[in-house]
Each structure stands twice: as C-alpha cells, then as structure tokens.
C-alpha cells in the first residue's frame, strides 16, 4: 500500500531531489535510515551508553580518517 503526500521543502533539499530518478524512493530510504539510526541510539541508551551529537561527530571523524589511511 502506498500513500500520496504533498510537501514543501527548502530549496536546497528540493535541489537534491531534482538529482535523483525516483524522489519517492529516495525519501522513503532517507526516512528508513533515520528510523534505523534512532533505533540504534535507543538500543545504546538502553544499554547505558550516552550518545551525544558531539560523540557521534567525533566518531564520524575518526572513521573517516581510518578510511583515508586504508
């Protein structure tokens, strides 16, 4: 089952959708990715880990630097 939505987006976001073949699939994938990240954060929080925006940025930088080396 699918549903149709009419939404308004900022110009920079709309420009991204202009670059893809299937905007609906792109948006659906983005929402699913967001939900997975939120579930992961919740699992970590339930396990006692404090996930902060700063910590996520720090780890993202660390992973990127490792990718550049390898």
PDB file of N, CA, C and O in Angstrom, chain B, residues numbered from 101:
ATOM      1  N   UNK B 101       0.843  -1.177   0.000  1.00  0.00           N
ATOM      2  CA  UNK B 101       0.000   0.000   0.000  1.00  0.00           C
ATOM      3  C   UNK B 101       0.894   1.248   0.000  1.00  0.00           C
ATOM      4  O   UNK B 101       1.922   1.285   0.676  1.00  0.00           O
ATOM      5  N   UNK B 102       0.506   2.225  -0.735  1.00  0.00           N
ATOM      6  CA  UNK B 102       1.235   3.487  -0.758  1.00  0.00           C
ATOM      7  C   UNK B 102       0.258   4.629  -0.536  1.00  0.00           C
ATOM      8  O   UNK B 102      -0.948   4.494  -0.746  1.00  0.00           O
ATOM      9  N   UNK B 103       0.808   5.752  -0.109  1.00  0.00           N
ATOM     10  CA  UNK B 103       0.018   6.968   0.090  1.00  0.00           C
ATOM     11  C   UNK B 103       0.723   8.118  -0.582  1.00  0.00           C
ATOM     12  O   UNK B 103       1.947   8.121  -0.714  1.00  0.00           O
ATOM     13  N   UNK B 104      -0.043   9.086  -1.003  1.00  0.00           N
ATOM     14  CA  UNK B 104       0.492  10.276  -1.660  1.00  0.00           C
ATOM     15  C   UNK B 104       0.519  11.428  -0.661  1.00  0.00           C
ATOM     16  O   UNK B 104      -0.435  11.646   0.086  1.00  0.00           O
ATOM     17  N   UNK B 105       1.634  12.160  -0.663  1.00  0.00           N
ATOM     18  CA  UNK B 105       1.798  13.326   0.196  1.00  0.00           C
ATOM     19  C   UNK B 105       2.181  14.518  -0.663  1.00  0.00           C
ATOM     20  O   UNK B 105       2.886  14.379  -1.663  1.00  0.00           O
ATOM     21  N   UNK B 106       1.722  15.659  -0.273  1.00  0.00           N
ATOM     22  CA  UNK B 106       2.164  16.902  -0.888  1.00  0.00           C
ATOM     23  C   UNK B 106       2.926  17.663   0.185  1.00  0.00           C
ATOM     24  O   UNK B 106       2.361  18.011   1.222  1.00  0.00           O
ATOM     25  N   UNK B 107       4.214  17.924  -0.060  1.00  0.00           N
ATOM     26  CA  UNK B 107       5.048  18.563   0.955  1.00  0.00           C
ATOM     27  C   UNK B 107       5.768  19.764   0.362  1.00  0.00           C
ATOM     28  O   UNK B 107       5.944  19.864  -0.852  1.00  0.00           O
ATOM     29  N   UNK B 108       6.172  20.650   1.218  1.00  0.00           N
ATOM     30  CA  UNK B 108       7.002  21.792   0.828  1.00  0.00           C
ATOM     31  C   UNK B 108       8.390  21.583   1.421  1.00  0.00           C
ATOM     32  O   UNK B 108       8.533  21.184   2.576  1.00  0.00           O
ATOM     33  N   UNK B 109       9.401  21.857   0.617  1.00  0.00           N
ATOM     34  CA  UNK B 109      10.782  21.647   1.046  1.00  0.00           C
ATOM     35  C   UNK B 109      11.603  22.903   0.790  1.00  0.00           C
ATOM     36  O   UNK B 109      11.321  23.660  -0.139  1.00  0.00           O
ATOM     37  N   UNK B 110      12.624  23.120   1.620  1.00  0.00           N
ATOM     38  CA  UNK B 110      13.552  24.220   1.336  1.00  0.00           C
ATOM     39  C   UNK B 110      14.240  23.977  -0.009  1.00  0.00           C
ATOM     40  O   UNK B 110      14.367  22.836  -0.453  1.00  0.00           O
ATOM     41  N   UNK B 111      14.673  25.040  -0.639  1.00  0.00           N
ATOM     42  CA  UNK B 111      15.284  24.952  -1.972  1.00  0.00           C
ATOM     43  C   UNK B 111      16.466  23.991  -2.020  1.00  0.00           C
ATOM     44  O   UNK B 111      16.612  23.244  -2.987  1.00  0.00           O
ATOM     45  N   UNK B 112      17.321  23.998  -0.982  1.00  0.00           N
ATOM     46  CA  UNK B 112      18.496  23.126  -1.017  1.00  0.00           C
ATOM     47  C   UNK B 112      18.116  21.652  -0.980  1.00  0.00           C
ATOM     48  O   UNK B 112      18.771  20.822  -1.610  1.00  0.00           O
ATOM     49  N   UNK B 113      17.056  21.327  -0.243  1.00  0.00           N
ATOM     50  CA  UNK B 113      16.593  19.940  -0.175  1.00  0.00           C
ATOM     51  C   UNK B 113      15.914  19.554  -1.483  1.00  0.00           C
ATOM     52  O   UNK B 113      16.141  18.462  -2.004  1.00  0.00           O
ATOM     53  N   UNK B 114      15.092  20.437  -2.007  1.00  0.00           N
ATOM     54  CA  UNK B 114      14.419  20.170  -3.279  1.00  0.00           C
ATOM     55  C   UNK B 114      15.436  19.957  -4.395  1.00  0.00           C
ATOM     56  O   UNK B 114      15.220  19.127  -5.279  1.00  0.00           O
ATOM     57  N   UNK B 115      16.538  20.698  -4.362  1.00  0.00           N
ATOM     58  CA  UNK B 115      17.578  20.542  -5.380  1.00  0.00           C
ATOM     59  C   UNK B 115      18.162  19.135  -5.358  1.00  0.00           C
ATOM     60  O   UNK B 115      18.487  18.578  -6.406  1.00  0.00           O
ATOM     61  N   UNK B 116      18.294  18.559  -4.161  1.00  0.00           N
ATOM     62  CA  UNK B 116      18.775  17.173  -4.064  1.00  0.00           C
ATOM     63  C   UNK B 116      17.808  16.221  -4.751  1.00  0.00           C
ATOM     64  O   UNK B 116      18.233  15.300  -5.449  1.00  0.00           O
ATOM     65  N   UNK B 117      16.520  16.435  -4.559  1.00  0.00           N
ATOM     66  CA  UNK B 117      15.525  15.550  -5.171  1.00  0.00           C
ATOM     67  C   UNK B 117      15.499  15.698  -6.685  1.00  0.00           C
ATOM     68  O   UNK B 117      15.146  14.757  -7.397  1.00  0.00           O
ATOM     69  N   UNK B 118      15.873  16.876  -7.181  1.00  0.00           N
ATOM     70  CA  UNK B 118      15.941  17.075  -8.628  1.00  0.00           C
ATOM     71  C   UNK B 118      17.020  16.202  -9.259  1.00  0.00           C
ATOM     72  O   UNK B 118      16.977  15.934 -10.460  1.00  0.00           O
ATOM     73  N   UNK B 119      17.983  15.758  -8.463  1.00  0.00           N
ATOM     74  CA  UNK B 119      19.123  14.989  -8.980  1.00  0.00           C
ATOM     75  C   UNK B 119      18.886  13.481  -8.996  1.00  0.00           C
ATOM     76  O   UNK B 119      19.711  12.738  -9.528  1.00  0.00           O
ATOM     77  N   UNK B 120      17.782  13.018  -8.427  1.00  0.00           N
ATOM     78  CA  UNK B 120      17.542  11.571  -8.354  1.00  0.00           C
ATOM     79  C   UNK B 120      16.451  11.166  -9.327  1.00  0.00           C
ATOM     80  O   UNK B 120      15.595  11.971  -9.695  1.00  0.00           O
ATOM     81  N   UNK B 121      16.494   9.903  -9.739  1.00  0.00           N
ATOM     82  CA  UNK B 121      15.486   9.401 -10.678  1.00  0.00           C
ATOM     83  C   UNK B 121      14.128   9.194 -10.018  1.00  0.00           C
ATOM     84  O   UNK B 121      13.092   9.425 -10.641  1.00  0.00           O
ATOM     85  N   UNK B 122      14.130   8.761  -8.765  1.00  0.00           N
ATOM     86  CA  UNK B 122      12.877   8.428  -8.092  1.00  0.00           C
ATOM     87  C   UNK B 122      12.855   9.111  -6.724  1.00  0.00           C
ATOM     88  O   UNK B 122      13.379   8.577  -5.747  1.00  0.00           O
ATOM     89  N   UNK B 123      12.252  10.283  -6.665  1.00  0.00           N
ATOM     90  CA  UNK B 123      12.230  11.063  -5.426  1.00  0.00           C
ATOM     91  C   UNK B 123      11.500  10.320  -4.317  1.00  0.00           C
ATOM     92  O   UNK B 123      11.911  10.388  -3.158  1.00  0.00           O
ATOM     93  N   UNK B 124      10.433   9.617  -4.646  1.00  0.00           N
ATOM     94  CA  UNK B 124       9.680   8.884  -3.619  1.00  0.00           C
ATOM     95  C   UNK B 124      10.541   7.812  -2.963  1.00  0.00           C
ATOM     96  O   UNK B 124      10.543   7.676  -1.739  1.00  0.00           O
ATOM     97  N   UNK B 125      11.269   7.054  -3.771  1.00  0.00           N
ATOM     98  CA  UNK B 125      12.153   6.017  -3.235  1.00  0.00           C
ATOM     99  C   UNK B 125      13.271   6.634  -2.404  1.00  0.00           C
ATOM    100  O   UNK B 125      13.641   6.101  -1.358  1.00  0.00           O
ATOM    101  N   UNK B 126      13.805   7.753  -2.870  1.00  0.00           N
ATOM    102  CA  UNK B 126      14.873   8.445  -2.150  1.00  0.00           C
ATOM    103  C   UNK B 126      14.384   8.883  -0.770  1.00  0.00           C
ATOM    104  O   UNK B 126      15.073   8.676   0.229  1.00  0.00           O
ATOM    105  N   UNK B 127      13.212   9.478  -0.718  1.00  0.00           N
ATOM    106  CA  UNK B 127      12.645   9.951   0.556  1.00  0.00           C
ATOM    107  C   UNK B 127      12.323   8.771   1.463  1.00  0.00           C
ATOM    108  O   UNK B 127      12.594   8.825   2.663  1.00  0.00           O
ATOM    109  N   UNK B 128      11.750   7.708   0.911  1.00  0.00           N
ATOM    110  CA  UNK B 128      11.441   6.526   1.716  1.00  0.00           C
ATOM    111  C   UNK B 128      12.711   5.944   2.328  1.00  0.00           C
ATOM    112  O   UNK B 128      12.724   5.578   3.503  1.00  0.00           O
ATOM    113  N   UNK B 129      13.777   5.860   1.535  1.00  0.00           N
ATOM    114  CA  UNK B 129      15.053   5.343   2.034  1.00  0.00           C
ATOM    115  C   UNK B 129      15.618   6.245   3.122  1.00  0.00           C
ATOM    116  O   UNK B 129      16.146   5.753   4.119  1.00  0.00           O
ATOM    117  N   UNK B 130      15.514   7.558   2.942  1.00  0.00           N
ATOM    118  CA  UNK B 130      16.012   8.502   3.947  1.00  0.00           C
ATOM    119  C   UNK B 130      15.261   8.340   5.267  1.00  0.00           C
ATOM    120  O   UNK B 130      15.873   8.369   6.334  1.00  0.00           O
ATOM    121  N   UNK B 131      13.956   8.172   5.203  1.00  0.00           N
ATOM    122  CA  UNK B 131      13.164   8.001   6.420  1.00  0.00           C
ATOM    123  C   UNK B 131      13.501   6.679   7.098  1.00  0.00           C
ATOM    124  O   UNK B 131      13.615   6.619   8.322  1.00  0.00           O
ATOM    125  N   UNK B 132      13.659   5.624   6.313  1.00  0.00           N
ATOM    126  CA  UNK B 132      14.031   4.325   6.899  1.00  0.00           C
ATOM    127  C   UNK B 132      15.411   4.395   7.559  1.00  0.00           C
ATOM    128  O   UNK B 132      15.622   3.828   8.631  1.00  0.00           O
ATOM    129  N   UNK B 133      16.344   5.090   6.915  1.00  0.00           N
ATOM    130  CA  UNK B 133      17.682   5.259   7.506  1.00  0.00           C
ATOM    131  C   UNK B 133      17.596   6.027   8.818  1.00  0.00           C
ATOM    132  O   UNK B 133      18.258   5.678   9.796  1.00  0.00           O
ATOM    133  N   UNK B 134      16.786   7.063   8.833  1.00  0.00           N
ATOM    134  CA  UNK B 134      16.589   7.850  10.051  1.00  0.00           C
ATOM    135  C   UNK B 134      16.021   6.966  11.163  1.00  0.00           C
ATOM    136  O   UNK B 134      16.490   7.027  12.299  1.00  0.00           O
ATOM    137  N   UNK B 135      15.029   6.157  10.849  1.00  0.00           N
ATOM    138  CA  UNK B 135      14.444   5.276  11.870  1.00  0.00           C
ATOM    139  C   UNK B 135      15.469   4.280  12.396  1.00  0.00           C
ATOM    140  O   UNK B 135      15.506   4.012  13.597  1.00  0.00           O
ATOM    141  N   UNK B 136      16.308   3.724  11.509  1.00  0.00           N
ATOM    142  CA  UNK B 136      17.351   2.787  11.965  1.00  0.00           C
ATOM    143  C   UNK B 136      18.330   3.474  12.904  1.00  0.00           C
ATOM    144  O   UNK B 136      18.713   2.907  13.927  1.00  0.00           O
ATOM    145  N   UNK B 137      18.742   4.704  12.559  1.00  0.00           N
ATOM    146  CA  UNK B 137      19.661   5.445  13.443  1.00  0.00           C
ATOM    147  C   UNK B 137      19.023   5.691  14.798  1.00  0.00           C
ATOM    148  O   UNK B 137      19.676   5.535  15.831  1.00  0.00           O
ATOM    149  N   UNK B 138      17.752   6.074  14.804  1.00  0.00           N
ATOM    150  CA  UNK B 138      17.067   6.333  16.074  1.00  0.00           C
ATOM    151  C   UNK B 138      16.927   5.060  16.898  1.00  0.00           C
ATOM    152  O   UNK B 138      17.093   5.095  18.117  1.00  0.00           O
ATOM    153  N   UNK B 139      16.626   3.936  16.253  1.00  0.00           N
ATOM    154  CA  UNK B 139      16.547   2.658  16.987  1.00  0.00           C
ATOM    155  C   UNK B 139      17.906   2.286  17.564  1.00  0.00           C
ATOM    156  O   UNK B 139      17.994   1.816  18.698  1.00  0.00           O
ATOM    157  N   UNK B 140      18.968   2.496  16.783  1.00  0.00           N
ATOM    158  CA  UNK B 140      20.313   2.192  17.267  1.00  0.00           C
ATOM    159  C   UNK B 140      20.654   3.056  18.468  1.00  0.00           C
ATOM    160  O   UNK B 140      21.191   2.565  19.461  1.00  0.00           O
ATOM    161  N   UNK B 141      20.343   4.344  18.380  1.00  0.00           N
ATOM    162  CA  UNK B 141      20.585   5.246  19.522  1.00  0.00           C
ATOM    163  C   UNK B 141      19.819   4.775  20.757  1.00  0.00           C
ATOM    164  O   UNK B 141      20.343   4.816  21.870  1.00  0.00           O
ATOM    165  N   UNK B 142      18.578   4.327  20.559  1.00  0.00           N
ATOM    166  CA  UNK B 142      17.775   3.874  21.688  1.00  0.00           C
ATOM    167  C   UNK B 142      18.343   2.600  22.307  1.00  0.00           C
ATOM    168  O   UNK B 142      18.372   2.462  23.530  1.00  0.00           O
ATOM    169  N   UNK B 143      18.791   1.676  21.471  1.00  0.00           N
ATOM    170  CA  UNK B 143      19.407   0.445  21.976  1.00  0.00           C
ATOM    171  C   UNK B 143      20.653   0.783  22.793  1.00  0.00           C
ATOM    172  O   UNK B 143      20.856   0.235  23.876  1.00  0.00           O
ATOM    173  N   UNK B 144      21.478   1.680  22.277  1.00  0.00           N
ATOM    174  CA  UNK B 144      22.683   2.079  23.002  1.00  0.00           C
ATOM    175  C   UNK B 144      22.334   2.777  24.315  1.00  0.00           C
ATOM    176  O   UNK B 144      22.964   2.522  25.342  1.00  0.00           O
ATOM    177  N   UNK B 145      21.341   3.650  24.283  1.00  0.00           N
ATOM    178  CA  UNK B 145      20.916   4.338  25.509  1.00  0.00           C
ATOM    179  C   UNK B 145      20.392   3.337  26.526  1.00  0.00           C
ATOM    180  O   UNK B 145      20.689   3.444  27.716  1.00  0.00           O
ATOM    181  N   UNK B 146      19.612   2.359  26.061  1.00  0.00           N
ATOM    182  CA  UNK B 146      19.092   1.333  26.968  1.00  0.00           C
ATOM    183  C   UNK B 146      20.207   0.496  27.579  1.00  0.00           C
ATOM    184  O   UNK B 146      20.059  -0.035  28.679  1.00  0.00           O
ATOM    185  N   UNK B 147      21.330   0.378  26.861  1.00  0.00           N
ATOM    186  CA  UNK B 147      22.484  -0.384  27.350  1.00  0.00           C
ATOM    187  C   UNK B 147      23.393   0.466  28.224  1.00  0.00           C
ATOM    188  O   UNK B 147      24.412  -0.015  28.720  1.00  0.00           O
ATOM    189  N   UNK B 148      23.024   1.735  28.415  1.00  0.00           N
ATOM    190  CA  UNK B 148      23.791   2.585  29.308  1.00  0.00           C
ATOM    191  C   UNK B 148      24.795   3.500  28.644  1.00  0.00           C
ATOM    192  O   UNK B 148      25.574   4.166  29.326  1.00  0.00           O
ATOM    193  N   UNK B 149      24.787   3.543  27.314  1.00  0.00           N
ATOM    194  CA  UNK B 149      25.714   4.418  26.602  1.00  0.00           C
ATOM    195  C   UNK B 149      25.067   5.776  26.372  1.00  0.00           C
ATOM    196  O   UNK B 149      23.908   5.862  25.969  1.00  0.00           O
ATOM    197  N   UNK B 150      25.821   6.828  26.630  1.00  0.00           N
ATOM    198  CA  UNK B 150      25.349   8.182  26.390  1.00  0.00           C
ATOM    199  C   UNK B 150      25.798   8.598  24.993  1.00  0.00           C
ATOM    200  O   UNK B 150      26.979   8.857  24.766  1.00  0.00           O
ATOM    201  N   UNK B 151      24.854   8.659  24.063  1.00  0.00           N
ATOM    202  CA  UNK B 151      25.165   9.025  22.689  1.00  0.00           C
ATOM    203  C   UNK B 151      24.841  10.503  22.512  1.00  0.00           C
ATOM    204  O   UNK B 151      23.680  10.909  22.558  1.00  0.00           O
ATOM    205  N   UNK B 152      25.882  11.295  22.308  1.00  0.00           N
ATOM    206  CA  UNK B 152      25.693  12.736  22.125  1.00  0.00           C
ATOM    207  C   UNK B 152      26.028  13.102  20.686  1.00  0.00           C
ATOM    208  O   UNK B 152      26.715  12.357  19.986  1.00  0.00           O
ATOM    209  N   UNK B 153      25.539  14.250  20.257  1.00  0.00           N
ATOM    210  CA  UNK B 153      25.856  14.735  18.911  1.00  0.00           C
ATOM    211  C   UNK B 153      27.364  14.927  18.762  1.00  0.00           C
ATOM    212  O   UNK B 153      27.932  14.647  17.707  1.00  0.00           O
ATOM    213  N   UNK B 154      28.006  15.408  19.828  1.00  0.00           N
ATOM    214  CA  UNK B 154      29.451  15.620  19.780  1.00  0.00           C
ATOM    215  C   UNK B 154      30.194  14.292  19.650  1.00  0.00           C
ATOM    216  O   UNK B 154      31.160  14.183  18.896  1.00  0.00           O
ATOM    217  N   UNK B 155      29.735  13.291  20.389  1.00  0.00           N
ATOM    218  CA  UNK B 155      30.362  11.973  20.315  1.00  0.00           C
ATOM    219  C   UNK B 155      30.199  11.341  18.949  1.00  0.00           C
ATOM    220  O   UNK B 155      31.125  10.714  18.436  1.00  0.00           O
ATOM    221  N   UNK B 156      29.024  11.503  18.358  1.00  0.00           N
ATOM    222  CA  UNK B 156      28.781  10.971  17.015  1.00  0.00           C
ATOM    223  C   UNK B 156      29.700  11.665  16.011  1.00  0.00           C
ATOM    224  O   UNK B 156      30.296  10.999  15.164  1.00  0.00           O
ATOM    225  N   UNK B 157      29.825  12.984  16.090  1.00  0.00           N
ATOM    226  CA  UNK B 157      30.705  13.728  15.183  1.00  0.00           C
ATOM    227  C   UNK B 157      32.152  13.295  15.358  1.00  0.00           C
ATOM    228  O   UNK B 157      32.879  13.133  14.379  1.00  0.00           O
ATOM    229  N   UNK B 158      32.570  13.106  16.610  1.00  0.00           N
ATOM    230  CA  UNK B 158      33.940  12.673  16.889  1.00  0.00           C
ATOM    231  C   UNK B 158      34.201  11.302  16.268  1.00  0.00           C
ATOM    232  O   UNK B 158      35.245  11.090  15.651  1.00  0.00           O
ATOM    233  N   UNK B 159      33.263  10.375  16.428  1.00  0.00           N
ATOM    234  CA  UNK B 159      33.439   9.026  15.879  1.00  0.00           C
ATOM    235  C   UNK B 159      33.391   9.048  14.357  1.00  0.00           C
ATOM    236  O   UNK B 159      34.123   8.301  13.708  1.00  0.00           O
ATOM    237  N   UNK B 160      32.540   9.894  13.775  1.00  0.00           N
ATOM    238  CA  UNK B 160      32.470  10.020  12.320  1.00  0.00           C
ATOM    239  C   UNK B 160      33.817  10.485  11.774  1.00  0.00           C
ATOM    240  O   UNK B 160      34.300   9.955  10.774  1.00  0.00           O
ATOM    241  N   UNK B 161      34.423  11.475  12.430  1.00  0.00           N
ATOM    242  CA  UNK B 161      35.743  11.961  12.009  1.00  0.00           C
ATOM    243  C   UNK B 161      36.797  10.876  12.133  1.00  0.00           C
ATOM    244  O   UNK B 161      37.671  10.735  11.277  1.00  0.00           O
ATOM    245  N   UNK B 162      36.702  10.115  13.207  1.00  0.00           N
ATOM    246  CA  UNK B 162      37.670   9.031  13.426  1.00  0.00           C
ATOM    247  C   UNK B 162      37.566   7.969  12.334  1.00  0.00           C
ATOM    248  O   UNK B 162      38.579   7.513  11.804  1.00  0.00           O
ATOM    249  N   UNK B 163      36.342   7.580  12.006  1.00  0.00           N
ATOM    250  CA  UNK B 163      36.135   6.569  10.964  1.00  0.00           C
ATOM    251  C   UNK B 163      36.626   7.089   9.616  1.00  0.00           C
ATOM    252  O   UNK B 163      37.270   6.355   8.867  1.00  0.00           O
ATOM    253  N   UNK B 164      36.328   8.348   9.303  1.00  0.00           N
ATOM    254  CA  UNK B 164      36.774   8.923   8.034  1.00  0.00           C
ATOM    255  C   UNK B 164      38.292   8.947   7.936  1.00  0.00           C
ATOM    256  O   UNK B 164      38.850   8.686   6.870  1.00  0.00           O
ATOM    257  N   UNK B 165      38.960   9.258   9.038  1.00  0.00           N
ATOM    258  CA  UNK B 165      40.426   9.290   8.989  1.00  0.00           C
ATOM    259  C   UNK B 165      40.975   7.890   8.795  1.00  0.00           C
ATOM    260  O   UNK B 165      41.993   7.722   8.123  1.00  0.00           O
ATOM    261  N   UNK B 166      40.336   6.885   9.360  1.00  0.00           N
ATOM    262  CA  UNK B 166      40.776   5.494   9.162  1.00  0.00           C
ATOM    263  C   UNK B 166      40.536   5.064   7.719  1.00  0.00           C
ATOM    264  O   UNK B 166      41.344   4.337   7.140  1.00  0.00           O
ATOM    265  N   UNK B 167      39.419   5.516   7.137  1.00  0.00           N
ATOM    266  CA  UNK B 167      39.126   5.161   5.734  1.00  0.00           C
ATOM    267  C   UNK B 167      40.165   5.763   4.799  1.00  0.00           C
ATOM    268  O   UNK B 167      40.548   5.136   3.811  1.00  0.00           O
ATOM    269  N   UNK B 168      40.623   6.972   5.102  1.00  0.00           N
ATOM    270  CA  UNK B 168      41.622   7.621   4.239  1.00  0.00           C
ATOM    271  C   UNK B 168      42.950   6.876   4.298  1.00  0.00           C
ATOM    272  O   UNK B 168      43.677   6.825   3.307  1.00  0.00           O
ATOM    273  N   UNK B 169      43.266   6.306   5.440  1.00  0.00           N
ATOM    274  CA  UNK B 169      44.528   5.574   5.584  1.00  0.00           C
ATOM    275  C   UNK B 169      44.506   4.244   4.859  1.00  0.00           C
ATOM    276  O   UNK B 169      45.504   3.827   4.271  1.00  0.00           O
ATOM    277  N   UNK B 170      43.352   3.576   4.905  1.00  0.00           N
ATOM    278  CA  UNK B 170      43.278   2.200   4.435  1.00  0.00           C
ATOM    279  C   UNK B 170      42.934   2.010   3.053  1.00  0.00           C
ATOM    280  O   UNK B 170      42.854   0.873   2.587  1.00  0.00           O
TER     281      UNK B 170
END
